[in-house]
């Protein structure tokens, strides 16, 4: 076999091996995505209920009036002068996830530019090695880092992340906190979200999700979608109940974002591996066509040489 044909043949075999790997990784990521989706949807029901209860209390002014009396969670609910801004960035621990990490980092840099944030007035809490390495290399103040989030993270597993973020805010390590992560929309689409988490404000409670609600109202104009606030009876007291509820709401935002980000990561990985597999198929087709043409050219050359030799002998 000529050297050129042998080289093309080697490329075909190598690309086929790569295709097998990417195809297997796509199936694994899809399986992980299917596994985490049910868990995420179930948790969203809980988080929405906590938010709705707190929203009802804010509307009735129970939470705001109680916040002035109780210091346990007043720090989470009341705005103070901003000296330091905390940014919680959720990325992946590894690559092979397409533009997943780069989109999150770009959104974080846009957030910093928009709010005039720099290494002097910003602290970072990073989940995922990619974000940690990126901001450390650029001299940013990373006060907390976490890696090794499992494929389907449980609250017990990431409890330290949630508690640390809330505690740092209470200890005034930072005076406000933003969270940047990738939100899973469907198996094809993910959107990077910037969410102001702390302090908890009436605007974040009452306005968050208003666009979705508005679209629902437009699509169902003949159906009344007005929300009727519930009435609550408190035991042992409204202060203690609201205190626990505010903390649960802050924690649910962070844990929910980690679940959402992990779902988006699996989706991005599956899409990246599918694209890689399709690209490998295209390369293999091109190489096989090139190989067949080269082989036919070699055969034609051999036949021509044989025919020429026979003619010369005659």
DRENGULUM-954100 format. One record per residue (C-alpha): residue in one letter; x, y, z. Coordinates in steps of 0.5 Angstrom, whole numbers, plus 2048, in hexadecimal, padded with zeros to 3 digits. Layout:
BEGIN
{aa->A	px->X	py->Y	pz->Z} $
...
This chain:
BEGIN
{aa->X	px->800	py->800	pz->800} $
{aa->X	px->803	py->807	pz->7FE} $
{aa->X	px->805	py->80B	pz->804} $
{aa->X	px->7FF	py->810	pz->802} $
{aa->X	px->7FA	py->80B	pz->802} $
{aa->X	px->7FD	py->808	pz->809} $
{aa->X	px->7FC	py->80F	pz->80C} $
{aa->X	px->7F5	py->811	pz->80A} $
{aa->X	px->7F3	py->80A	pz->80C} $
{aa->X	px->7F7	py->80B	pz->813} $
{aa->X	px->7F3	py->812	pz->813} $
{aa->X	px->7EC	py->80E	pz->812} $
{aa->X	px->7ED	py->809	pz->817} $
{aa->X	px->7EF	py->80E	pz->81C} $
{aa->X	px->7E9	py->813	pz->81B} $
{aa->X	px->7E5	py->80C	pz->81C} $
{aa->X	px->7E8	py->80B	pz->823} $
{aa->X	px->7E6	py->812	pz->824} $
{aa->X	px->7DF	py->812	pz->822} $
{aa->X	px->7DE	py->80C	pz->826} $
{aa->X	px->7E1	py->810	pz->82C} $
{aa->X	px->7DC	py->816	pz->82B} $
{aa->X	px->7D6	py->812	pz->82A} $
{aa->X	px->7D7	py->80E	pz->830} $
{aa->X	px->7D8	py->815	pz->834} $
{aa->X	px->7D2	py->817	pz->831} $
{aa->X	px->7CE	py->811	pz->833} $
{aa->X	px->7D1	py->812	pz->83A} $
{aa->X	px->7CF	py->81A	pz->83A} $
{aa->X	px->7C8	py->818	pz->838} $
{aa->X	px->7C7	py->813	pz->83D} $
{aa->X	px->7C9	py->818	pz->843} $
{aa->X	px->7C5	py->81D	pz->840} $
{aa->X	px->7BF	py->819	pz->840} $
{aa->X	px->7C1	py->817	pz->847} $
{aa->X	px->7C1	py->81E	pz->84A} $
{aa->X	px->7BB	py->821	pz->846} $
{aa->X	px->7B6	py->81E	pz->84B} $
{aa->X	px->7BA	py->820	pz->851} $
{aa->X	px->7BA	py->827	pz->84F} $
{aa->X	px->7B3	py->827	pz->84D} $
{aa->X	px->7B1	py->825	pz->854} $
{aa->X	px->7B5	py->82A	pz->857} $
{aa->X	px->7B3	py->82F	pz->853} $
{aa->X	px->7AC	py->82E	pz->856} $
{aa->X	px->7AE	py->82F	pz->85D} $
{aa->X	px->7B2	py->835	pz->85C} $
{aa->X	px->7AC	py->838	pz->858} $
{aa->X	px->7A8	py->837	pz->85E} $
{aa->X	px->7AD	py->83A	pz->863} $
{aa->X	px->7AE	py->840	pz->85F} $
{aa->X	px->7A6	py->841	pz->85E} $
{aa->X	px->7A5	py->840	pz->866} $
{aa->X	px->7AA	py->846	pz->867} $
{aa->X	px->7A7	py->84A	pz->861} $
{aa->X	px->7A1	py->84A	pz->865} $
{aa->X	px->7A4	py->84C	pz->86B} $
{aa->X	px->7A7	py->852	pz->868} $
{aa->X	px->7A1	py->854	pz->865} $
{aa->X	px->79D	py->854	pz->86B} $
{aa->X	px->7A4	py->857	pz->86E} $
{aa->X	px->7A4	py->852	pz->874} $
{aa->X	px->7AC	py->850	pz->872} $
{aa->X	px->7AE	py->857	pz->871} $
{aa->X	px->7AB	py->859	pz->878} $
{aa->X	px->7AE	py->853	pz->87B} $
{aa->X	px->7B5	py->854	pz->878} $
{aa->X	px->7B5	py->85B	pz->87C} $
{aa->X	px->7B4	py->857	pz->882} $
{aa->X	px->7B9	py->851	pz->881} $
{aa->X	px->7C0	py->851	pz->87F} $
{aa->X	px->7C1	py->84A	pz->87E} $
{aa->X	px->7BF	py->84B	pz->876} $
{aa->X	px->7BE	py->852	pz->876} $
{aa->X	px->7C5	py->852	pz->873} $
{aa->X	px->7C2	py->84E	pz->86D} $
{aa->X	px->7BC	py->852	pz->86C} $
{aa->X	px->7BF	py->859	pz->86D} $
{aa->X	px->7C3	py->85D	pz->868} $
{aa->X	px->7CA	py->860	pz->86B} $
{aa->X	px->7CF	py->865	pz->868} $
{aa->X	px->7D3	py->861	pz->863} $
{aa->X	px->7DB	py->861	pz->864} $
{aa->X	px->7DC	py->85A	pz->861} $
{aa->X	px->7D8	py->856	pz->85C} $
{aa->X	px->7D8	py->84E	pz->85C} $
{aa->X	px->7D7	py->84A	pz->856} $
{aa->X	px->7D5	py->843	pz->856} $
{aa->X	px->7D7	py->840	pz->84F} $
{aa->X	px->7D5	py->839	pz->84E} $
{aa->X	px->7D9	py->835	pz->848} $
{aa->X	px->7DC	py->82E	pz->847} $
{aa->X	px->7E2	py->82A	pz->849} $
{aa->X	px->7E4	py->828	pz->842} $
{aa->X	px->7E3	py->82A	pz->83B} $
{aa->X	px->7E0	py->826	pz->835} $
{aa->X	px->7D9	py->82A	pz->837} $
{aa->X	px->7DA	py->82F	pz->830} $
{aa->X	px->7D9	py->836	pz->832} $
{aa->X	px->7D6	py->835	pz->839} $
{aa->X	px->7DB	py->838	pz->83D} $
{aa->X	px->7DD	py->83D	pz->838} $
{aa->X	px->7D6	py->840	pz->838} $
{aa->X	px->7D6	py->840	pz->840} $
{aa->X	px->7DD	py->844	pz->840} $
{aa->X	px->7DB	py->849	pz->83B} $
{aa->X	px->7D4	py->84A	pz->83F} $
{aa->X	px->7D8	py->84B	pz->845} $
{aa->X	px->7DD	py->850	pz->842} $
{aa->X	px->7D7	py->854	pz->83F} $
{aa->X	px->7D4	py->854	pz->846} $
{aa->X	px->7DB	py->857	pz->849} $
{aa->X	px->7DB	py->85C	pz->843} $
{aa->X	px->7D4	py->85E	pz->844} $
{aa->X	px->7D5	py->85F	pz->84C} $
{aa->X	px->7DC	py->862	pz->84C} $
{aa->X	px->7DE	py->85C	pz->84F} $
{aa->X	px->7E6	py->85A	pz->850} $
{aa->X	px->7EB	py->856	pz->854} $
{aa->X	px->7EA	py->85B	pz->85A} $
{aa->X	px->7E3	py->85C	pz->85B} $
{aa->X	px->7E1	py->855	pz->859} $
{aa->X	px->7E2	py->84E	pz->85C} $
{aa->X	px->7E0	py->847	pz->858} $
{aa->X	px->7DD	py->841	pz->85B} $
{aa->X	px->7DE	py->83C	pz->855} $
{aa->X	px->7DB	py->835	pz->854} $
{aa->X	px->7DF	py->831	pz->84F} $
{aa->X	px->7E6	py->831	pz->84D} $
{aa->X	px->7E6	py->835	pz->847} $
{aa->X	px->7E3	py->83B	pz->84A} $
{aa->X	px->7E8	py->83A	pz->850} $
{aa->X	px->7EE	py->83A	pz->84B} $
{aa->X	px->7EC	py->83F	pz->847} $
{aa->X	px->7EB	py->845	pz->84C} $
{aa->X	px->7F1	py->843	pz->850} $
{aa->X	px->7F5	py->843	pz->84A} $
{aa->X	px->7F3	py->84A	pz->849} $
{aa->X	px->7F4	py->84C	pz->851} $
{aa->X	px->7ED	py->84C	pz->853} $
{aa->X	px->7EB	py->84B	pz->85A} $
{aa->X	px->7E8	py->844	pz->85B} $
{aa->X	px->7E6	py->844	pz->862} $
{aa->X	px->7E3	py->83D	pz->861} $
{aa->X	px->7E3	py->837	pz->85C} $
{aa->X	px->7E0	py->831	pz->85B} $
{aa->X	px->7E1	py->82B	pz->856} $
{aa->X	px->7DF	py->824	pz->855} $
{aa->X	px->7D7	py->825	pz->855} $
{aa->X	px->7D4	py->81F	pz->853} $
{aa->X	px->7D0	py->81D	pz->84D} $
{aa->X	px->7CA	py->81E	pz->851} $
{aa->X	px->7CB	py->822	pz->857} $
{aa->X	px->7C7	py->821	pz->85D} $
{aa->X	px->7C6	py->827	pz->862} $
{aa->X	px->7CA	py->823	pz->867} $
{aa->X	px->7D0	py->823	pz->863} $
{aa->X	px->7D0	py->82B	pz->861} $
{aa->X	px->7CE	py->82D	pz->868} $
{aa->X	px->7D4	py->830	pz->86A} $
{aa->X	px->7D4	py->834	pz->863} $
{aa->X	px->7CD	py->837	pz->865} $
{aa->X	px->7CF	py->838	pz->86C} $
{aa->X	px->7D5	py->83B	pz->86B} $
{aa->X	px->7D2	py->840	pz->866} $
{aa->X	px->7CD	py->842	pz->86B} $
{aa->X	px->7D2	py->843	pz->871} $
{aa->X	px->7D7	py->847	pz->86D} $
{aa->X	px->7D1	py->84C	pz->86B} $
{aa->X	px->7CF	py->84C	pz->873} $
{aa->X	px->7D6	py->84D	pz->875} $
{aa->X	px->7D7	py->853	pz->870} $
{aa->X	px->7DC	py->850	pz->86C} $
{aa->X	px->7D8	py->853	pz->866} $
{aa->X	px->7D2	py->857	pz->866} $
{aa->X	px->7CE	py->855	pz->860} $
{aa->X	px->7CF	py->84E	pz->85C} $
{aa->X	px->7CE	py->84D	pz->855} $
{aa->X	px->7CD	py->846	pz->852} $
{aa->X	px->7CF	py->844	pz->84B} $
{aa->X	px->7CE	py->83D	pz->848} $
{aa->X	px->7CB	py->839	pz->842} $
{aa->X	px->7C3	py->838	pz->842} $
{aa->X	px->7C1	py->832	pz->83F} $
{aa->X	px->7BB	py->834	pz->83A} $
{aa->X	px->7BB	py->82D	pz->836} $
{aa->X	px->7BF	py->828	pz->833} $
{aa->X	px->7C2	py->82D	pz->82D} $
{aa->X	px->7C2	py->834	pz->831} $
{aa->X	px->7C5	py->836	pz->837} $
{aa->X	px->7C5	py->83E	pz->83A} $
{aa->X	px->7CA	py->841	pz->83E} $
{aa->X	px->7C6	py->844	pz->844} $
{aa->X	px->7C9	py->84A	pz->849} $
{aa->X	px->7C5	py->84A	pz->84F} $
{aa->X	px->7C5	py->84F	pz->855} $
{aa->X	px->7C4	py->84A	pz->85B} $
{aa->X	px->7C6	py->84E	pz->861} $
{aa->X	px->7C3	py->852	pz->864} $
{aa->X	px->7BC	py->850	pz->863} $
{aa->X	px->7B8	py->855	pz->860} $
{aa->X	px->7B1	py->856	pz->85F} $
{aa->X	px->7B2	py->857	pz->858} $
{aa->X	px->7B6	py->851	pz->857} $
{aa->X	px->7B0	py->84D	pz->85A} $
{aa->X	px->7AA	py->851	pz->857} $
{aa->X	px->7AD	py->852	pz->850} $
{aa->X	px->7B1	py->84C	pz->84F} $
{aa->X	px->7AE	py->848	pz->84A} $
{aa->X	px->7A9	py->84D	pz->848} $
{aa->X	px->7AB	py->84C	pz->840} $
{aa->X	px->7A9	py->845	pz->841} $
{aa->X	px->7A2	py->847	pz->844} $
{aa->X	px->7A1	py->84C	pz->83F} $
{aa->X	px->7A2	py->848	pz->839} $
{aa->X	px->79D	py->843	pz->83D} $
{aa->X	px->798	py->848	pz->83D} $
{aa->X	px->799	py->84A	pz->836} $
{aa->X	px->798	py->843	pz->834} $
{aa->X	px->792	py->842	pz->838} $
{aa->X	px->78E	py->848	pz->838} $
{aa->X	px->788	py->845	pz->839} $
{aa->X	px->78A	py->842	pz->840} $
{aa->X	px->78B	py->846	pz->846} $
{aa->X	px->792	py->845	pz->849} $
{aa->X	px->792	py->84A	pz->84F} $
{aa->X	px->795	py->847	pz->855} $
{aa->X	px->791	py->847	pz->85B} $
{aa->X	px->796	py->848	pz->861} $
{aa->X	px->795	py->843	pz->866} $
{aa->X	px->794	py->844	pz->86E} $
{aa->X	px->799	py->841	pz->873} $
{aa->X	px->798	py->83F	pz->87A} $
{aa->X	px->79F	py->83F	pz->87E} $
{aa->X	px->7A1	py->83A	pz->883} $
{aa->X	px->7A5	py->83B	pz->887} $
{aa->X	px->7A6	py->843	pz->885} $
{aa->X	px->7A6	py->846	pz->87E} $
{aa->X	px->7AD	py->849	pz->880} $
{aa->X	px->7B0	py->842	pz->880} $
{aa->X	px->7AD	py->83F	pz->87A} $
{aa->X	px->7AE	py->845	pz->876} $
{aa->X	px->7B6	py->844	pz->878} $
{aa->X	px->7B6	py->83D	pz->876} $
{aa->X	px->7B2	py->83E	pz->870} $
{aa->X	px->7B7	py->844	pz->86D} $
{aa->X	px->7BD	py->83F	pz->86F} $
{aa->X	px->7BA	py->83A	pz->86B} $
{aa->X	px->7B8	py->83E	pz->865} $
{aa->X	px->7BF	py->841	pz->864} $
{aa->X	px->7C2	py->83A	pz->865} $
{aa->X	px->7BD	py->837	pz->860} $
{aa->X	px->7BF	py->83C	pz->85B} $
{aa->X	px->7C7	py->83A	pz->85B} $
{aa->X	px->7C5	py->833	pz->85B} $
{aa->X	px->7C0	py->833	pz->856} $
{aa->X	px->7C5	py->837	pz->851} $
{aa->X	px->7CA	py->831	pz->853} $
{aa->X	px->7C5	py->82C	pz->850} $
{aa->X	px->7C3	py->830	pz->84A} $
{aa->X	px->7CB	py->832	pz->848} $
{aa->X	px->7CC	py->82A	pz->849} $
{aa->X	px->7C6	py->828	pz->844} $
{aa->X	px->7C9	py->82E	pz->83F} $
{aa->X	px->7D0	py->82B	pz->840} $
{aa->X	px->7CD	py->824	pz->83E} $
{aa->X	px->7C9	py->826	pz->838} $
{aa->X	px->7CF	py->82A	pz->836} $
{aa->X	px->7D4	py->824	pz->836} $
{aa->X	px->7CF	py->820	pz->832} $
{aa->X	px->7CE	py->825	pz->82D} $
{aa->X	px->7D5	py->826	pz->82C} $
{aa->X	px->7D7	py->81F	pz->82C} $
{aa->X	px->7D1	py->81E	pz->827} $
{aa->X	px->7D4	py->823	pz->822} $
{aa->X	px->7DB	py->820	pz->823} $
{aa->X	px->7D8	py->81A	pz->821} $
{aa->X	px->7D5	py->81D	pz->81B} $
{aa->X	px->7DB	py->820	pz->819} $
{aa->X	px->7DF	py->81A	pz->81A} $
{aa->X	px->7DA	py->817	pz->815} $
{aa->X	px->7DB	py->81C	pz->810} $
{aa->X	px->7E3	py->81C	pz->810} $
{aa->X	px->7E2	py->814	pz->810} $
{aa->X	px->7DE	py->815	pz->809} $
{aa->X	px->7E3	py->81A	pz->806} $
{aa->X	px->7E9	py->815	pz->808} $
{aa->X	px->7E6	py->80F	pz->805} $
{aa->X	px->7E4	py->813	pz->7FF} $
{aa->X	px->7EC	py->815	pz->7FF} $
{aa->X	px->7EE	py->80E	pz->800} $
{aa->X	px->7EA	py->80B	pz->7FB} $
{aa->X	px->7EC	py->810	pz->7F6} $
{aa->X	px->7F3	py->80F	pz->7F7} $
{aa->X	px->7F2	py->808	pz->7F7} $
{aa->X	px->7EF	py->808	pz->7F0} $
{aa->X	px->7F5	py->80D	pz->7EE} $
{aa->X	px->7FA	py->808	pz->7F0} $
{aa->X	px->7F6	py->802	pz->7ED} $
{aa->X	px->7F6	py->806	pz->7E6} $
{aa->X	px->7FD	py->808	pz->7E7} $
{aa->X	px->7FF	py->800	pz->7E7} $
{aa->X	px->7FA	py->7FE	pz->7E2} $
{aa->X	px->7FD	py->804	pz->7DD} $
{aa->X	px->804	py->801	pz->7DF} $
{aa->X	px->803	py->7FA	pz->7DD} $
{aa->X	px->800	py->7FC	pz->7D7} $
{aa->X	px->805	py->800	pz->7D5} $
{aa->X	px->80A	py->7FB	pz->7D7} $
{aa->X	px->806	py->7F6	pz->7D2} $
{aa->X	px->806	py->7FB	pz->7CD} $
{aa->X	px->80E	py->7FC	pz->7CD} $
{aa->X	px->80F	py->7F4	pz->7CD} $
{aa->X	px->80B	py->7F4	pz->7C6} $
